Amino acid sequence: MPDRLVELESKVAMLEHTVDALSGELAAHQRTIDRLQANVAALVQQLKRQRGEAADAGEPIEPHDTPPPHWGGRS
């Protein structure tokens, strides 16, 4: 019976180590996600600001699906 107890304690220790390692990885991933979300928010604000400046300057804001001029225009 003591061998079985030692084996179980060893497995529990290994599982605790695995949980701690995964918790650290999860925390690192969350920090990365938070940083990326902040970057995307900053880019959205920058795009809105640029579009606002273009509109104020009287420049047309073309939709993203406007074909390039060398395609011969829309039909």
C-alpha positions in Angstrom: 0.0 0.0 0.0 2.8 2.6 0.7 4.0 2.2 -2.9 0.6 3.0 -4.2 0.4 6.1 -1.9 3.9 7.3 -3.2 2.7 6.8 -6.8 -0.4 8.8 -6.2 1.5 11.6 -4.4 3.9 11.7 -7.3 1.1 12.0 -9.8 -0.5 14.8 -7.8 2.8 16.7 -7.6 3.2 16.3 -11.4 -0.4 17.5 -12.0 0.2 20.5 -9.7 3.3 21.4 -11.6 1.4 21.1 -14.9 -1.4 23.3 -13.7 1.1 25.9 -12.5 2.8 25.9 -15.9 -0.5 26.2 -17.8 -1.6 29.0 -15.5 1.6 30.9 -16.3 1.1 30.3 -20.0 -2.5 31.5 -19.8 -1.5 34.7 -18.0 1.1 35.4 -20.7 -1.5 34.8 -23.5 -3.9 37.2 -21.7 -1.3 39.9 -21.5 -0.6 39.4 -25.3 -4.3 39.6 -26.0 -4.7 42.8 -23.9 -1.7 44.4 -25.7 -3.1 43.4 -29.2 -6.6 44.7 -28.3 -5.0 48.1 -27.3 -3.1 48.2 -30.6 -6.2 47.5 -32.6 -8.1 50.2 -30.7 -5.3 52.7 -31.4 -5.4 51.7 -35.1 -9.1 52.2 -35.2 -8.8 55.6 -33.7 -6.0 56.5 -36.1 -8.1 55.4 -39.1 -11.1 57.4 -37.9 -9.0 60.4 -37.4 -7.5 60.1 -40.9 -10.9 59.6 -42.4 -12.2 62.7 -40.6 -9.2 64.7 -41.8 -9.8 63.5 -45.4 -13.5 64.4 -45.2 -12.7 67.8 -43.7 -10.3 68.4 -46.6 -13.0 67.6 -49.1 -11.3 64.4 -50.3 -13.7 61.6 -51.1 -13.6 58.5 -49.0 -13.7 55.6 -51.3 -15.1 52.2 -50.1 -12.7 49.3 -49.7 -14.2 47.6 -52.8 -13.5 50.4 -55.3 -11.7 48.8 -58.2 -8.3 50.4 -59.1 -8.3 52.9 -62.0 -6.5 50.5 -64.4 -9.5 48.2 -64.3 -11.4 50.7 -66.5 -13.9 51.9 -64.0 -17.2 50.4 -62.9 -19.7 49.0 -65.4 
